Amino acid sequence: MKRLLEILRRNDYVIVFLLLIAISVLMITQQTYYQQSRIVSWGNVLAGNVFKITSGVTQYFGLRHENKVLAEENAMLRRHIAESYISYDNAVFQCNDTIYKQNYSYITATVIKSSWDNPANYIMINKGSRHGVAPDMAVISPQGIVGVVANVSKNFATVMTVLHPDSRNSVKVMRTGINGTLSWEGGNYRYATVNDIPTTHRLSKGDTIITSGQDPAFPKGIMAGFVEEAKPIPGSGFYTISMRLSTEFNHLQNVYVIHNKFAIEQDSLMAATQ
């Protein structure tokens, strides 16, 4: 209380001045309708601008939450697309009165560390084993293919991206349906290479490259990129394709970790067969 009285004493002239202004404005607005309407209008404009600024600041700081909500929503939608299900014959298997059984589930994650211009590139995400993430799970972004989980701790995981010389992924040209192999030979992080596409199938710049579905980690039809240039390899009967990656690795923020629920069964069957 003593400090409050001291502040009032130091600023008594300012306080009296503000009070006189307030009284003057009040008297003017009560005396004439025109002045009253003008002041009220000015007050509305001022209040509107204040609310607009406040709303903008609130929306800006709410973007992280909105992005998280959208990512969760996208994961839910992806769980319902056709590529996430495999079909069973009614005569052989039926589960919960449906002929479909879900094959893939999606775990949303945020990139907390990344590289894209090194000879071998990785990203780190904020989800780990306690969230259901395990090695060899595929990782994609809203734009397309990202890579495969390399190592996992309780709360984090590292992902070997397609921008790594050891990365190999099965892809295909969407227009022709012909399968090839996606790899990265270093250099520009915006481009990768697709091999094993025969020259008997004509390619055009801009042709879409997607995942083939032959790699158990990735569902069929995930965007990989677009044909930039296709050069025939002399005497081989195959192209070397320069592909522009659909994922912008220098702006990677939200990703999805894909869990193939039948991966162990599929791998065991292939191992037994081989």
VENBEL-V30838 format. One record per residue. OMEGA is omega as a letter, one per 30 degrees, with the letter a starting at -180 (* if undefined). Layout:
omega->(OMEGA	OMEGA)
//
This chain:
omega->(l	l	l	l	l	l	l	a	a	a	a	a	l	a	l	l	a	l	l	l	a	l	a	l	l	a	a	a	a	a	a	a	a	l	l	a	l	a	l	l	l	l	l	l	l	a	l	l	l	a	l	l	l	l	l	l	l	l	a	a	l	a	a	l	a	l	l	l	l	l	l	l	l	l	l	l	l	l	a	l	a	a	a	a	l	a	l	l	a	a	a	a	l	a	l	l	l	l	l	l	a	a	a	l	a	l	l	l	l	l	a	l	a	l	a	a	l	l	l	a	l	l	l	a	a	l	a	a	a	l	a	a	a	l	l	l	l	l	l	l	l	a	a	a	l	a	a	l	a	a	a	l	a	a	a	l	l	a	l	a	l	l	l	a	l	a	l	a	l	a	l	l	a	a	a	a	a	a	l	a	l	l	l	a	a	l	a	a	l	a	l	a	l	l	l	l	a	a	l	l	a	l	l	l	a	l	a	l	a	l	a	a	l	l	a	a	a	l	l	l	l	a	l	l	a	l	l	l	l	a	l	l	a	l	a	a	l	l	l	a	l	a	l	a	l	a	l	a	l	l	a	a	a	a	l	l	a	l	l	a	a	a	a	l	a	l	l	l	l	l	l	a	a	*)
//
